[in-house]
Amino acid sequence: MLKGLLSALGVYRIYERWLWYQVKDKPKPEHIALILDGNRRWAVNHSMMPHEGHVYGADKTEQVLEWCLNLGVKTVTLYAFSTENFGRSPEELKEIMNIFDERLRKIIEGKTVHQHKVHVKVIGRLELLPENIRNLVKKIEESTNNYDNHFLNIAMAYGGRAEIVDAAKGIAQRIIDGTLSPHEITEEVFEKYLYTSYLPKQDPDLIIRTSGEERLSGFLLYQSAYSELCFLDVYWPEFRRIDILRAIRTYQKRKRRFGK
């Protein structure tokens, strides 16, 4: 059995190296967005309680962010928790918020974001989150505000429709205040009111969703108009480096004309 496992690991490493040589010299996506799906189903398949999958999913997220840094990806946006997720059981919500608390503290106390100058921002309706999470978010954002080598967006209490509504409200308020006229509203003006407005590149080049589901579930509805979509039949805790390399290879093979 051990011999078979070692053999499989050897094959995996060869395949991973082969994929890397295929993608390394071609243009890579500047902005990758990830829908982290399948934690609960993975846990059930491994005879665990559904909420335990979120712990393994959080571990995987840290690993994937390291891969993205090593690949030279400038911006990563993670869909971690939607506004609809508040409809889950109180027990699961408590576990999820505990995980957020632990991992956000780890970001604050760790060296990675500071070594790589990663600008971290949490996007969504943050007022819906517990106070301890909001306080941690504030600390992270303040401590990384001047960094611009890389950007990490964590979508929490996020909904794509909510984002568009909030942008519309911001524009409406300016019209009421008399500082903006309706005829001055353009796509460029509208984009300044999105949660992602601070980014050098708001629109993801590539959106990856795990778990086999083939939908965006409200993720970056405005920004994803011309994003390349890649749906993978693997649960998030099982996501491997070869999966992100394959997704990048798929992205590189597509012809991006943007309607031209």
Secondary structure as GFF3:
##gff-version 3
##sequence-region A 1 260
A	DSSP	alpha_helix	2	23	.	.	.	ID=ss1
A	DSSP	beta_strand	31	35	.	.	.	ID=ss2
A	DSSP	alpha_helix	39	45	.	.	.	ID=ss3
A	DSSP	alpha_helix	52	71	.	.	.	ID=ss4
A	DSSP	beta_strand	75	82	.	.	.	ID=ss5
A	DSSP	three_ten_helix	84	87	.	.	.	ID=ss6
A	DSSP	alpha_helix	90	109	.	.	.	ID=ss7
A	DSSP	alpha_helix	112	115	.	.	.	ID=ss8
A	DSSP	beta_strand	118	123	.	.	.	ID=ss9
A	DSSP	three_ten_helix	126	128	.	.	.	ID=ss10
A	DSSP	alpha_helix	131	144	.	.	.	ID=ss11
A	DSSP	beta_strand	150	158	.	.	.	ID=ss12
A	DSSP	alpha_helix	160	177	.	.	.	ID=ss13
A	DSSP	three_ten_helix	182	184	.	.	.	ID=ss14
A	DSSP	alpha_helix	187	191	.	.	.	ID=ss15
A	DSSP	beta_strand	206	209	.	.	.	ID=ss16
A	DSSP	beta_strand	228	231	.	.	.	ID=ss17
A	DSSP	three_ten_helix	236	238	.	.	.	ID=ss18
A	DSSP	alpha_helix	241	253	.	.	.	ID=ss19
###
